[in-house]
Amino acid sequence: MMNRRFVLAALPLASLLIAAAPRKRVAAPPPPPPPRPLAAVERVVLTTEMGIIELTLDGAHAPISTANFLRYVDTRRFDGISFYRAMHLAWGDQPNGLLQGGLRDPRRLFPPIAHEPTSQTGLSHTAGAISMARNAPGTATADFSIMLSDLTSLDANPASPDPDAQAGYAVFGKVTAGMDVVRKIWDSPISQTLGEGSMRGQMLEAPVKILTARRLPPLPAA
């Protein structure tokens, strides 16, 4: 009986000891690495379901758009996105038009960026150029277009009476390898029913996935 009373009397003390034991501290996650300094020339490779596209981005002349694109690349938010639109223009030398892709999940978008007009950057919508897609100027986030042909009408035209044409679209780089892949995707079947407004009849029947988007090492200095 005495042994039993000792065990029962010891239980509250054991509880106090457990309660008073210091709790293990959970280590805080390490802070994210600081963003890499933006180089004058940045390179990115897009690995798609149809092949590889290499891009050279102009950080010297279009630093805002280039840094924004790299932010999506570095955070892997471009992995699994798609090329979904192929605008075919019937006039002019063929192929004539553009291919558009991007991130269509609003939950994964970063805030919109400031507009960089071609009148400021000195760049132009020539064949192979990559340009930010947008609604109004200053609304661009993660969608972008690749020119299949010279579409300099998309450049900023400060003399135009139309405010949208005055702003134009923001070129920030070009395709340096893989235009044959861009053409193959652009030539994919088009849906006649998907899309709204002016984009109706321009949407790919089966969007083509970008499996990964990764930076390439900088080119050696000349």
GISUL-V720116 format. One record per residue. N is the residue number from 1. RES is the residue in one small letter. PSI is psi in whole degrees, -180 to 180 (999 if undefined). Layout:
N_RES_PSI ; N_RES_PSI
//
This chain:
1_m_-41 ; 2_m_-39 ; 3_n_-38 ; 4_r_-43 ; 5_r_-34 ; 6_f_-42 ; 7_v_-45 ; 8_l_-40 ; 9_a_-28 ; 10_a_-20 ; 11_l_-46 ; 12_p_-36 ; 13_l_-41 ; 14_a_-40 ; 15_s_-41 ; 16_l_-39 ; 17_l_-41 ; 18_i_-45 ; 19_a_-33 ; 20_a_-10 ; 21_a_136 ; 22_p_137 ; 23_r_143 ; 24_k_133 ; 25_r_133 ; 26_v_125 ; 27_a_135 ; 28_a_144 ; 29_p_146 ; 30_p_147 ; 31_p_151 ; 32_p_148 ; 33_p_147 ; 34_p_150 ; 35_p_144 ; 36_r_144 ; 37_p_142 ; 38_l_124 ; 39_a_161 ; 40_a_-34 ; 41_v_123 ; 42_e_147 ; 43_r_141 ; 44_v_142 ; 45_v_127 ; 46_l_118 ; 47_t_110 ; 48_t_172 ; 49_e_-20 ; 50_m_1 ; 51_g_-172 ; 52_i_137 ; 53_i_126 ; 54_e_135 ; 55_l_143 ; 56_t_122 ; 57_l_141 ; 58_d_84 ; 59_g_-19 ; 60_a_-41 ; 61_h_-25 ; 62_a_64 ; 63_p_-34 ; 64_i_-50 ; 65_s_-39 ; 66_t_-47 ; 67_a_-38 ; 68_n_-47 ; 69_f_-44 ; 70_l_-30 ; 71_r_-42 ; 72_y_-38 ; 73_v_-51 ; 74_d_-27 ; 75_t_8 ; 76_r_18 ; 77_r_-12 ; 78_f_-10 ; 79_d_121 ; 80_g_-2 ; 81_i_-180 ; 82_s_153 ; 83_f_124 ; 84_y_-11 ; 85_r_135 ; 86_a_105 ; 87_m_118 ; 88_h_122 ; 89_l_128 ; 90_a_-20 ; 91_w_166 ; 92_g_-178 ; 93_d_141 ; 94_q_148 ; 95_p_145 ; 96_n_118 ; 97_g_-156 ; 98_l_160 ; 99_l_132 ; 100_q_140 ; 101_g_178 ; 102_g_-172 ; 103_l_114 ; 104_r_15 ; 105_d_105 ; 106_p_-21 ; 107_r_-17 ; 108_r_10 ; 109_l_144 ; 110_f_166 ; 111_p_153 ; 112_p_158 ; 113_i_162 ; 114_a_147 ; 115_h_136 ; 116_e_92 ; 117_p_152 ; 118_t_-23 ; 119_s_-21 ; 120_q_-40 ; 121_t_-24 ; 122_g_6 ; 123_l_171 ; 124_s_157 ; 125_h_68 ; 126_t_170 ; 127_a_131 ; 128_g_-10 ; 129_a_147 ; 130_i_134 ; 131_s_148 ; 132_m_132 ; 133_a_150 ; 134_r_170 ; 135_n_-101 ; 136_a_157 ; 137_p_134 ; 138_g_10 ; 139_t_1 ; 140_a_139 ; 141_t_-84 ; 142_a_-6 ; 143_d_144 ; 144_f_160 ; 145_s_147 ; 146_i_128 ; 147_m_131 ; 148_l_-17 ; 149_s_176 ; 150_d_117 ; 151_l_61 ; 152_t_-9 ; 153_s_-15 ; 154_l_-8 ; 155_d_159 ; 156_a_137 ; 157_n_88 ; 158_p_-21 ; 159_a_-9 ; 160_s_144 ; 161_p_-13 ; 162_d_117 ; 163_p_-34 ; 164_d_-42 ; 165_a_-31 ; 166_q_-42 ; 167_a_-38 ; 168_g_-162 ; 169_y_163 ; 170_a_103 ; 171_v_139 ; 172_f_12 ; 173_g_-165 ; 174_k_161 ; 175_v_126 ; 176_t_-11 ; 177_a_141 ; 178_g_19 ; 179_m_-24 ; 180_d_-33 ; 181_v_-43 ; 182_v_-45 ; 183_r_-41 ; 184_k_-44 ; 185_i_-44 ; 186_w_-32 ; 187_d_-2 ; 188_s_157 ; 189_p_141 ; 190_i_139 ; 191_s_137 ; 192_q_-5 ; 193_t_-25 ; 194_l_155 ; 195_g_155 ; 196_e_148 ; 197_g_-132 ; 198_s_-15 ; 199_m_-5 ; 200_r_131 ; 201_g_7 ; 202_q_0 ; 203_m_138 ; 204_l_138 ; 205_e_-41 ; 206_a_101 ; 207_p_146 ; 208_v_122 ; 209_k_142 ; 210_i_109 ; 211_l_-46 ; 212_t_154 ; 213_a_122 ; 214_r_147 ; 215_r_148 ; 216_l_155 ; 217_p_148 ; 218_p_151 ; 219_l_146 ; 220_p_147 ; 221_a_141 ; 222_a_999
//
